[in-house]
């Protein structure tokens, strides 16, 4: 669904959009850029979450080492 909205955009951004839109309408180009920007933000958030999750705090390192040791022992029995 499309919905008309009004936003203020700087002249520099409008010029860049106009020069890169090709055969598409300005609205189509703006929507494409917004989708790309939103996807980029989503990926950056996921990368940040992953970095926080895998941060090397002492307890995580110990737990990971214990899990790896137990896994190796289990696999060596097979």
N, C-alpha and C positions, 0 to 999 in steps of 0.2 A: 504494500500500500504506500502510496506517495502522499506526502502532506507538505503544503507550502509553508515555509517558515521564513522569517526575516532575520538576517545576521549582518553585522558590520564586518567587512573584510577590507584589509589595507589595500591600497592601490598596487603595491609591489606584488602581493599575493595574487590579485586579480590579473596582473600582467603576466605572471608566471603561468597561471591557469590558462589564459588565453593563448599563450605561445605553445602550450603542450597539449591542448585538447584535441588537435587534429580535426577529424570530421564529426566528433561527438559534440553534444551540447555542453555548455558550461556546467549545467546542473549534473550531467552524467560524469563529467571530469571531477567535479567537487565531491560527488558521492564516492567515486573510485578512490580518491585521495583520503577521504575520511575513513573508508573501510580499511585501507592499508594502514593508516595511522592507528586505528583501533586495534588491528591485529598486531602491530608492532608493540603497542602498549601491553597487550595481553601476553605476548611472548616475554617481554621484559619482566613482567610480574612473575611469570612462571620461573624464569631464570633466577630471580631474586629469592623466590620460595625455595627452589632447589638448593641454592647456595646456603640459605639459612638451615635447611634440613641436613645438608651434608657438612656443615661447619664442623671443624675438628675440635669438639670439646672433649675433655678427658673421659667422661663417662661413655660417650658414644664410641670412642676409640676402643675402650676396654670391652664393651659389649660386642662390637664388630669382631674384635680379635677372638673372643670366646666363641662366637657363632662360627667363625671360620674354622677354628680348631675342632669344634664338635662336628662340623660338616665333613672335614677331612677324615676324622676318625670313623664316621659313619660310612663314608665312601670307601675307606680302606678295608672295611669288613666285607664289603660286597665283592 
